[in-house]
Amino acid sequence: MSKIPLTLNGAEKLREELHRLKTIDRPNVVAAIAEARSHGDLSENAEYDAAKERQGFIEGRIQDVEGKLGNAQIIDPKALDADGRVVFGATVDIEDQDSGDTVTYQIVGEDEADIKQGKVSYASPMARALIGKFAGDIAQVQAPGGLREFEILDVRYE
């Protein structure tokens, strides 16, 4: 199985989720199943069915998170010899050449991506256009509305 790139922060969030799933969510759903069983006939017990379904989801998510952490390649951009180049984990300030709008993105793993928090997946068209470039370079991104150009203003490794 191939390695899954994660930032230090992304790996920590997955560890926290796994801990919560195992110590809080799993025991809660087991208690809910036991409570539903105590109500008698399971064939028409909606609470029991819902709790079993929730248990299946939790167990599946635990396996998923454990698999991702087991195959994770945790990358600290500060430890890379990037020399000002945009790399995985870097935080990049860019300016849209058409509108003049500036935006900041951090290039992260697929599971960490959240555009509202300014985190874009390394596999996204934006990140692929930025990776390998330096401050002052122009990145061309094929967007749904056509080709867009962005100037890289700053590259940081936080």
Backbone as JSON Lines, residues from 0, in Angstrom:
{"i":0,"aa":"M","n":[0.85,-1.19,0.0],"ca":[0.0,0.0,0.0],"c":[0.89,1.24,0.0]}
{"i":1,"aa":"S","n":[0.47,2.25,-0.73],"ca":[1.29,3.46,-0.84],"c":[1.17,4.32,0.41]}
{"i":2,"aa":"K","n":[2.18,5.14,0.6],"ca":[2.22,6.04,1.74],"c":[1.23,7.19,1.54]}
{"i":3,"aa":"I","n":[0.64,7.64,2.63],"ca":[-0.3,8.75,2.6],"c":[0.38,9.96,3.23]}
{"i":4,"aa":"P","n":[0.64,11.01,2.45],"ca":[1.31,12.18,3.03],"c":[0.39,12.95,3.97]}
{"i":5,"aa":"L","n":[0.92,13.3,5.14],"ca":[0.2,14.08,6.13],"c":[1.13,15.11,6.73]}
{"i":6,"aa":"T","n":[0.57,16.26,7.1],"ca":[1.36,17.22,7.86],"c":[1.37,16.77,9.32]}
{"i":7,"aa":"L","n":[2.24,17.37,10.12],"ca":[2.28,17.04,11.55],"c":[0.92,17.29,12.19]}
{"i":8,"aa":"N","n":[0.32,18.43,11.86],"ca":[-0.98,18.79,12.41],"c":[-2.07,17.81,11.98]}
{"i":9,"aa":"G","n":[-2.04,17.41,10.72],"ca":[-3.04,16.46,10.21],"c":[-2.94,15.11,10.89]}
{"i":10,"aa":"A","n":[-1.72,14.64,11.12],"ca":[-1.53,13.37,11.81],"c":[-2.02,13.46,13.25]}
{"i":11,"aa":"E","n":[-1.77,14.58,13.89],"ca":[-2.22,14.76,15.28],"c":[-3.74,14.77,15.36]}
{"i":12,"aa":"K","n":[-4.41,15.4,14.38],"ca":[-5.87,15.42,14.38],"c":[-6.43,14.01,14.17]}
{"i":13,"aa":"L","n":[-5.79,13.22,13.32],"ca":[-6.24,11.83,13.13],"c":[-6.05,11.03,14.41]}
{"i":14,"aa":"R","n":[-4.94,11.24,15.1],"ca":[-4.71,10.54,16.38],"c":[-5.78,10.92,17.4]}
{"i":15,"aa":"E","n":[-6.11,12.21,17.46],"ca":[-7.15,12.67,18.38],"c":[-8.5,12.06,18.04]}
{"i":16,"aa":"E","n":[-8.83,11.99,16.75],"ca":[-10.1,11.38,16.33],"c":[-10.13,9.91,16.71]}
{"i":17,"aa":"L","n":[-9.03,9.2,16.48],"ca":[-8.96,7.77,16.82],"c":[-9.15,7.58,18.33]}
{"i":18,"aa":"H","n":[-8.51,8.4,19.12],"ca":[-8.64,8.32,20.58],"c":[-10.1,8.55,20.99]}
{"i":19,"aa":"R","n":[-10.74,9.57,20.41],"ca":[-12.15,9.85,20.73],"c":[-13.05,8.69,20.32]}
{"i":20,"aa":"L","n":[-12.82,8.14,19.14],"ca":[-13.63,7.02,18.67],"c":[-13.54,5.82,19.61]}
{"i":21,"aa":"K","n":[-12.31,5.53,20.07],"ca":[-12.1,4.34,20.9],"c":[-12.52,4.56,22.36]}
{"i":22,"aa":"T","n":[-12.34,5.75,22.89],"ca":[-12.59,5.96,24.32],"c":[-13.95,6.57,24.64]}
{"i":23,"aa":"I","n":[-14.57,7.23,23.67],"ca":[-15.86,7.88,23.95],"c":[-16.97,7.28,23.09]}
{"i":24,"aa":"D","n":[-16.81,7.34,21.76],"ca":[-17.89,6.92,20.86],"c":[-18.18,5.43,20.95]}
{"i":25,"aa":"R","n":[-17.15,4.6,20.94],"ca":[-17.35,3.14,20.99],"c":[-18.06,2.73,22.29]}
{"i":26,"aa":"P","n":[-17.59,3.16,23.48],"ca":[-18.31,2.79,24.71],"c":[-19.75,3.32,24.75]}
{"i":27,"aa":"N","n":[-19.97,4.52,24.2],"ca":[-21.33,5.08,24.19],"c":[-22.28,4.23,23.34]}
{"i":28,"aa":"V","n":[-21.82,3.77,22.19],"ca":[-22.69,2.99,21.33],"c":[-22.92,1.6,21.92]}
{"i":29,"aa":"V","n":[-21.94,1.04,22.6],"ca":[-22.13,-0.26,23.27],"c":[-23.2,-0.11,24.36]}
{"i":30,"aa":"A","n":[-23.15,0.98,25.1],"ca":[-24.16,1.24,26.13],"c":[-25.54,1.43,25.51]}
{"i":31,"aa":"A","n":[-25.61,2.1,24.37],"ca":[-26.89,2.3,23.68],"c":[-27.46,0.98,23.19]}
{"i":32,"aa":"I","n":[-26.61,0.09,22.72],"ca":[-27.07,-1.23,22.27],"c":[-27.61,-2.02,23.46]}
{"i":33,"aa":"A","n":[-26.89,-1.98,24.56],"ca":[-27.34,-2.68,25.76],"c":[-28.68,-2.13,26.24]}
{"i":34,"aa":"E","n":[-28.84,-0.83,26.22],"ca":[-30.1,-0.2,26.63],"c":[-31.23,-0.62,25.71]}
{"i":35,"aa":"A","n":[-30.98,-0.62,24.4],"ca":[-32.02,-1.01,23.44],"c":[-32.39,-2.48,23.59]}
{"i":36,"aa":"R","n":[-31.42,-3.34,23.9],"ca":[-31.69,-4.76,24.11],"c":[-32.62,-4.97,25.31]}
{"i":37,"aa":"S","n":[-32.46,-4.13,26.3],"ca":[-33.26,-4.28,27.52],"c":[-34.74,-3.97,27.29]}
{"i":38,"aa":"H","n":[-35.05,-3.38,26.15],"ca":[-36.44,-3.04,25.85],"c":[-37.2,-4.22,25.25]}
{"i":39,"aa":"G","n":[-36.54,-5.34,25.07],"ca":[-37.25,-6.55,24.63],"c":[-37.06,-6.85,23.17]}
{"i":40,"aa":"D","n":[-38.15,-7.14,22.47],"ca":[-38.17,-7.63,21.09],"c":[-37.29,-6.79,20.18]}
{"i":41,"aa":"L","n":[-36.24,-7.42,19.64],"ca":[-35.29,-6.71,18.79],"c":[-35.77,-6.57,17.35]}
{"i":42,"aa":"S","n":[-36.75,-7.39,16.95],"ca":[-37.2,-7.39,15.55],"c":[-37.89,-6.07,15.17]}
{"i":43,"aa":"E","n":[-38.49,-5.39,16.13],"ca":[-39.17,-4.12,15.84],"c":[-38.61,-2.99,16.69]}
{"i":44,"aa":"N","n":[-37.32,-3.07,17.0],"ca":[-36.7,-2.1,17.91],"c":[-35.83,-1.14,17.08]}
{"i":45,"aa":"A","n":[-36.37,0.04,16.81],"ca":[-35.65,1.02,15.99],"c":[-34.41,1.54,16.7]}
{"i":46,"aa":"E","n":[-34.46,1.67,18.0],"ca":[-33.29,2.13,18.76],"c":[-32.13,1.16,18.6]}
{"i":47,"aa":"Y","n":[-32.45,-0.13,18.66],"ca":[-31.42,-1.16,18.52],"c":[-30.8,-1.09,17.12]}
{"i":48,"aa":"D","n":[-31.67,-1.0,16.11],"ca":[-31.17,-0.93,14.73],"c":[-30.29,0.29,14.51]}
{"i":49,"aa":"A","n":[-30.7,1.43,15.04],"ca":[-29.92,2.66,14.9],"c":[-28.57,2.54,15.62]}
{"i":50,"aa":"A","n":[-28.58,1.96,16.8],"ca":[-27.34,1.8,17.57],"c":[-26.38,0.83,16.86]}
{"i":51,"aa":"K","n":[-26.92,-0.25,16.3],"ca":[-26.06,-1.2,15.57],"c":[-25.48,-0.55,14.31]}
{"i":52,"aa":"E","n":[-26.28,0.27,13.65],"ca":[-25.8,0.97,12.46],"c":[-24.69,1.95,12.85]}
{"i":53,"aa":"R","n":[-24.89,2.66,13.94],"ca":[-23.88,3.6,14.43],"c":[-22.6,2.85,14.82]}
{"i":54,"aa":"Q","n":[-22.75,1.68,15.42],"ca":[-21.59,0.88,15.81],"c":[-20.8,0.48,14.56]}
{"i":55,"aa":"G","n":[-21.49,0.08,13.51],"ca":[-20.81,-0.28,12.26],"c":[-20.04,0.89,11.68]}
{"i":56,"aa":"F","n":[-20.65,2.07,11.73],"ca":[-19.96,3.27,11.23],"c":[-18.71,3.55,12.05]}
{"i":57,"aa":"I","n":[-18.83,3.49,13.37],"ca":[-17.68,3.8,14.25],"c":[-16.55,2.8,14.02]}
{"i":58,"aa":"E","n":[-16.89,1.51,13.96],"ca":[-15.85,0.49,13.75],"c":[-15.18,0.67,12.38]}
{"i":59,"aa":"G","n":[-15.96,1.02,11.37],"ca":[-15.39,1.27,10.04],"c":[-14.47,2.47,10.05]}
{"i":60,"aa":"R","n":[-14.87,3.52,10.74],"ca":[-14.04,4.72,10.82],"c":[-12.75,4.45,11.59]}
{"i":61,"aa":"I","n":[-12.84,3.66,12.66],"ca":[-11.63,3.29,13.41],"c":[-10.65,2.57,12.5]}
{"i":62,"aa":"Q","n":[-11.14,1.61,11.72],"ca":[-10.27,0.89,10.79],"c":[-9.66,1.83,9.75]}
{"i":63,"aa":"D","n":[-10.48,2.74,9.25],"ca":[-10.02,3.7,8.24],"c":[-8.9,4.59,8.8]}
{"i":64,"aa":"V","n":[-9.12,5.16,9.99],"ca":[-8.12,6.05,10.6],"c":[-6.86,5.29,10.95]}
{"i":65,"aa":"E","n":[-7.0,4.07,11.51],"ca":[-5.82,3.26,11.83],"c":[-5.01,2.94,10.57]}
{"i":66,"aa":"G","n":[-5.7,2.65,9.47],"ca":[-5.03,2.38,8.21],"c":[-4.27,3.59,7.69]}
{"i":67,"aa":"K","n":[-4.9,4.75,7.78],"ca":[-4.25,5.98,7.32],"c":[-3.03,6.3,8.16]}
{"i":68,"aa":"L","n":[-3.16,6.17,9.47],"ca":[-2.01,6.45,10.34],"c":[-0.91,5.42,10.14]}
{"i":69,"aa":"G","n":[-1.3,4.17,9.89],"ca":[-0.31,3.12,9.66],"c":[0.48,3.32,8.38]}
{"i":70,"aa":"N","n":[-0.15,3.95,7.39],"ca":[0.51,4.18,6.1],"c":[0.93,5.63,5.92]}
{"i":71,"aa":"A","n":[0.87,6.4,6.99],"ca":[1.17,7.83,6.89],"c":[2.65,8.1,6.7]}
{"i":72,"aa":"Q","n":[2.92,9.06,5.86],"ca":[4.26,9.61,5.72],"c":[4.13,11.04,6.23]}
{"i":73,"aa":"I","n":[4.53,11.24,7.49],"ca":[4.37,12.55,8.12],"c":[5.5,13.46,7.68]}
{"i":74,"aa":"I","n":[5.12,14.58,7.1],"ca":[6.09,15.5,6.51],"c":[6.06,16.83,7.27]}
{"i":75,"aa":"D","n":[7.22,17.24,7.74],"ca":[7.37,18.54,8.4],"c":[8.09,19.46,7.41]}
{"i":76,"aa":"P","n":[7.39,20.45,6.85],"ca":[8.02,21.3,5.84],"c":[9.23,22.06,6.37]}
{"i":77,"aa":"K","n":[9.28,22.31,7.68],"ca":[10.43,23.02,8.26],"c":[11.69,22.16,8.18]}
{"i":78,"aa":"A","n":[11.51,20.83,8.14],"ca":[12.66,19.93,8.12],"c":[13.15,19.67,6.69]}
{"i":79,"aa":"L","n":[12.38,20.08,5.7],"ca":[12.79,19.88,4.3],"c":[13.78,20.96,3.88]}
{"i":80,"aa":"D","n":[14.64,20.61,2.96],"ca":[15.58,21.59,2.41],"c":[14.93,22.17,1.15]}
{"i":81,"aa":"A","n":[13.87,22.97,1.35],"ca":[13.08,23.47,0.22],"c":[13.64,24.74,-0.36]}
{"i":82,"aa":"D","n":[14.42,25.48,0.4],"ca":[15.11,26.67,-0.1],"c":[14.17,27.67,-0.76]}
{"i":83,"aa":"G","n":[12.99,27.9,-0.15],"ca":[12.06,28.89,-0.69],"c":[11.1,28.36,-1.73]}
{"i":84,"aa":"R","n":[11.21,27.09,-2.04],"ca":[10.35,26.46,-3.05],"c":[9.04,26.03,-2.4]}
{"i":85,"aa":"V","n":[7.95,26.02,-3.14],"ca":[6.67,25.52,-2.65],"c":[6.74,24.0,-2.62]}
{"i":86,"aa":"V","n":[6.51,23.44,-1.43],"ca":[6.53,21.98,-1.22],"c":[5.32,21.59,-0.4]}
{"i":87,"aa":"F","n":[5.11,20.29,-0.23],"ca":[4.04,19.79,0.61],"c":[4.18,20.38,2.02]}
{"i":88,"aa":"G","n":[3.09,20.89,2.55],"ca":[3.1,21.47,3.89],"c":[3.38,22.96,3.91]}
{"i":89,"aa":"A","n":[3.86,23.52,2.8],"ca":[4.18,24.95,2.76],"c":[2.91,25.78,2.78]}
{"i":90,"aa":"T","n":[3.02,26.97,3.33],"ca":[1.94,27.95,3.31],"c":[2.33,29.0,2.27]}
{"i":91,"aa":"V","n":[1.43,29.26,1.35],"ca":[1.74,30.1,0.19],"c":[0.75,31.25,0.08]}
{"i":92,"aa":"D","n":[1.27,32.47,-0.04],"ca":[0.44,33.64,-0.31],"c":[0.49,33.87,-1.82]}
{"i":93,"aa":"I","n":[-0.69,33.96,-2.44],"ca":[-0.75,34.17,-3.89],"c":[-1.7,35.32,-4.21]}
{"i":94,"aa":"E","n":[-1.47,35.91,-5.39],"ca":[-2.32,37.0,-5.87],"c":[-2.86,36.63,-7.23]}
{"i":95,"aa":"D","n":[-4.18,36.73,-7.37],"ca":[-4.84,36.49,-8.64],"c":[-4.46,37.62,-9.58]}
{"i":96,"aa":"Q","n":[-3.9,37.31,-10.72],"ca":[-3.42,38.32,-11.66],"c":[-4.56,39.09,-12.32]}
{"i":97,"aa":"D","n":[-5.76,38.51,-12.39],"ca":[-6.9,39.2,-13.0],"c":[-7.58,40.14,-12.01]}
{"i":98,"aa":"S","n":[-7.89,39.64,-10.82],"ca":[-8.68,40.43,-9.87],"c":[-7.82,41.19,-8.86]}
{"i":99,"aa":"G","n":[-6.58,40.76,-8.66],"ca":[-5.73,41.39,-7.66],"c":[-5.98,40.87,-6.25]}
{"i":100,"aa":"D","n":[-6.92,39.94,-6.1],"ca":[-7.22,39.35,-4.79],"c":[-6.05,38.5,-4.32]}
{"i":101,"aa":"T","n":[-5.77,38.57,-3.02],"ca":[-4.73,37.71,-2.46],"c":[-5.38,36.68,-1.55]}
{"i":102,"aa":"V","n":[-4.79,35.52,-1.52],"ca":[-5.29,34.42,-0.7],"c":[-4.1,33.61,-0.21]}
{"i":103,"aa":"T","n":[-4.29,32.94,0.92],"ca":[-3.24,32.11,1.5],"c":[-3.72,30.67,1.54]}
{"i":104,"aa":"Y","n":[-2.89,29.76,1.05],"ca":[-3.19,28.33,1.08],"c":[-2.05,27.58,1.72]}
{"i":105,"aa":"Q","n":[-2.4,26.51,2.43],"ca":[-1.4,25.55,2.89],"c":[-1.64,24.28,2.09]}
{"i":106,"aa":"I","n":[-0.57,23.68,1.58],"ca":[-0.69,22.46,0.79],"c":[-0.59,21.28,1.76]}
{"i":107,"aa":"V","n":[-1.67,20.48,1.8],"ca":[-1.79,19.41,2.79],"c":[-2.22,18.1,2.13]}
{"i":108,"aa":"G","n":[-2.35,17.06,2.93],"ca":[-2.83,15.76,2.46],"c":[-4.31,15.81,2.13]}
{"i":109,"aa":"E","n":[-4.78,14.81,1.41],"ca":[-6.17,14.8,0.96],"c":[-7.16,14.81,2.12]}
{"i":110,"aa":"D","n":[-6.84,14.11,3.22],"ca":[-7.76,14.06,4.36],"c":[-7.79,15.36,5.15]}
{"i":111,"aa":"E","n":[-6.79,16.18,4.98],"ca":[-6.69,17.44,5.73],"c":[-7.31,18.61,4.98]}
{"i":112,"aa":"A","n":[-7.52,18.46,3.69],"ca":[-7.96,19.57,2.85],"c":[-9.29,20.15,3.34]}
{"i":113,"aa":"D","n":[-9.33,21.47,3.44],"ca":[-10.53,22.21,3.84],"c":[-10.37,23.63,3.3]}
{"i":114,"aa":"I","n":[-11.0,23.91,2.18],"ca":[-10.79,25.18,1.5],"c":[-11.21,26.36,2.39]}
{"i":115,"aa":"K","n":[-12.19,26.16,3.27],"ca":[-12.63,27.24,4.16],"c":[-11.53,27.62,5.15]}
{"i":116,"aa":"Q","n":[-10.64,26.69,5.46],"ca":[-9.51,26.96,6.35],"c":[-8.23,27.27,5.57]}
{"i":117,"aa":"G","n":[-8.36,27.37,4.25],"ca":[-7.2,27.69,3.42],"c":[-6.25,26.51,3.25]}
{"i":118,"aa":"K","n":[-6.77,25.29,3.34],"ca":[-5.95,24.09,3.18],"c":[-6.38,23.37,1.91]}
{"i":119,"aa":"V","n":[-5.43,23.24,0.96],"ca":[-5.74,22.57,-0.3],"c":[-4.94,21.29,-0.42]}
{"i":120,"aa":"S","n":[-5.56,20.29,-1.0],"ca":[-4.91,19.0,-1.19],"c":[-3.77,19.12,-2.18]}
{"i":121,"aa":"Y","n":[-2.7,18.38,-1.91],"ca":[-1.55,18.37,-2.83],"c":[-1.94,17.86,-4.21]}
{"i":122,"aa":"A","n":[-3.06,17.14,-4.29],"ca":[-3.5,16.59,-5.58],"c":[-4.4,17.55,-6.35]}
{"i":123,"aa":"S","n":[-4.77,18.68,-5.74],"ca":[-5.66,19.63,-6.4],"c":[-4.92,20.36,-7.53]}
{"i":124,"aa":"P","n":[-5.65,20.85,-8.52],"ca":[-5.0,21.6,-9.61],"c":[-4.22,22.81,-9.09]}
{"i":125,"aa":"M","n":[-4.74,23.5,-8.07],"ca":[-4.06,24.67,-7.51],"c":[-2.71,24.26,-6.92]}
{"i":126,"aa":"A","n":[-2.7,23.23,-6.09],"ca":[-1.46,22.8,-5.44],"c":[-0.46,22.28,-6.48]}
{"i":127,"aa":"R","n":[-0.94,21.53,-7.44],"ca":[-0.04,21.0,-8.47],"c":[0.62,22.14,-9.26]}
{"i":128,"aa":"A","n":[-0.13,23.23,-9.47],"ca":[0.43,24.38,-10.19],"c":[1.46,25.12,-9.34]}
{"i":129,"aa":"L","n":[1.29,25.11,-8.02],"ca":[2.18,25.85,-7.13],"c":[3.46,25.08,-6.77]}
{"i":130,"aa":"I","n":[3.35,23.77,-6.6],"ca":[4.5,22.98,-6.12],"c":[5.68,23.13,-7.07]}
{"i":131,"aa":"G","n":[6.83,23.41,-6.45],"ca":[8.07,23.55,-7.2],"c":[8.4,24.99,-7.58]}
{"i":132,"aa":"K","n":[7.45,25.89,-7.41],"ca":[7.68,27.29,-7.77],"c":[8.23,28.06,-6.58]}
{"i":133,"aa":"F","n":[8.73,29.26,-6.84],"ca":[9.32,30.15,-5.83],"c":[8.53,31.45,-5.77]}
{"i":134,"aa":"A","n":[8.74,32.23,-4.71],"ca":[8.12,33.55,-4.61],"c":[8.54,34.38,-5.82]}
{"i":135,"aa":"G","n":[7.58,35.07,-6.42],"ca":[7.83,35.85,-7.63],"c":[7.43,35.12,-8.9]}
{"i":136,"aa":"D","n":[7.32,33.8,-8.84],"ca":[6.91,33.01,-10.01],"c":[5.41,33.18,-10.26]}
{"i":137,"aa":"I","n":[5.0,32.89,-11.49],"ca":[3.59,32.88,-11.87],"c":[3.17,31.43,-12.05]}
{"i":138,"aa":"A","n":[2.06,31.07,-11.38],"ca":[1.51,29.72,-11.52],"c":[0.25,29.81,-12.36]}
{"i":139,"aa":"Q","n":[0.15,28.93,-13.35],"ca":[-1.04,28.89,-14.19],"c":[-1.89,27.7,-13.75]}
{"i":140,"aa":"V","n":[-3.16,27.99,-13.49],"ca":[-4.09,26.97,-13.01],"c":[-5.24,26.86,-13.99]}
{"i":141,"aa":"Q","n":[-5.52,25.64,-14.43],"ca":[-6.66,25.4,-15.31],"c":[-7.9,25.3,-14.42]}
{"i":142,"aa":"A","n":[-8.7,26.34,-14.4],"ca":[-9.92,26.4,-13.59],"c":[-11.12,26.15,-14.49]}
{"i":143,"aa":"P","n":[-12.28,25.85,-13.88],"ca":[-13.48,25.61,-14.7],"c":[-13.8,26.78,-15.63]}
{"i":144,"aa":"G","n":[-13.46,28.0,-15.21],"ca":[-13.74,29.17,-16.05],"c":[-12.63,29.48,-17.04]}
{"i":145,"aa":"G","n":[-11.61,28.65,-17.11],"ca":[-10.5,28.87,-18.02],"c":[-9.18,29.0,-17.28]}
{"i":146,"aa":"L","n":[-8.14,29.32,-18.01],"ca":[-6.8,29.43,-17.44],"c":[-6.68,30.68,-16.58]}
{"i":147,"aa":"R","n":[-6.19,30.51,-15.33],"ca":[-6.0,31.64,-14.42],"c":[-4.55,31.67,-13.99]}
{"i":148,"aa":"E","n":[-4.06,32.89,-13.76],"ca":[-2.67,33.06,-13.35],"c":[-2.61,33.67,-11.96]}
{"i":149,"aa":"F","n":[-1.68,33.13,-11.16],"ca":[-1.47,33.6,-9.8],"c":[0.01,33.86,-9.59]}
{"i":150,"aa":"E","n":[0.32,35.0,-8.99],"ca":[1.71,35.29,-8.64],"c":[1.94,34.81,-7.21]}
{"i":151,"aa":"I","n":[3.04,34.12,-7.01],"ca":[3.39,33.65,-5.67],"c":[4.08,34.8,-4.96]}
{"i":152,"aa":"L","n":[3.46,35.27,-3.88],"ca":[4.0,36.41,-3.13],"c":[4.98,35.98,-2.04]}
{"i":153,"aa":"D","n":[4.66,34.88,-1.35],"ca":[5.49,34.43,-0.23],"c":[5.3,32.94,-0.01]}
{"i":154,"aa":"V","n":[6.36,32.28,0.44],"ca":[6.33,30.85,0.76],"c":[6.88,30.71,2.18]}
{"i":155,"aa":"R","n":[6.07,30.09,3.06],"ca":[6.47,29.88,4.45],"c":[6.36,28.42,4.82]}
{"i":156,"aa":"Y","n":[7.18,28.02,5.78],"ca":[7.14,26.65,6.29],"c":[6.82,26.72,7.77]}
{"i":157,"aa":"E","n":[5.54,26.58,8.1],"ca":[5.08,26.76,9.48],"c":[4.84,25.46,10.18]}
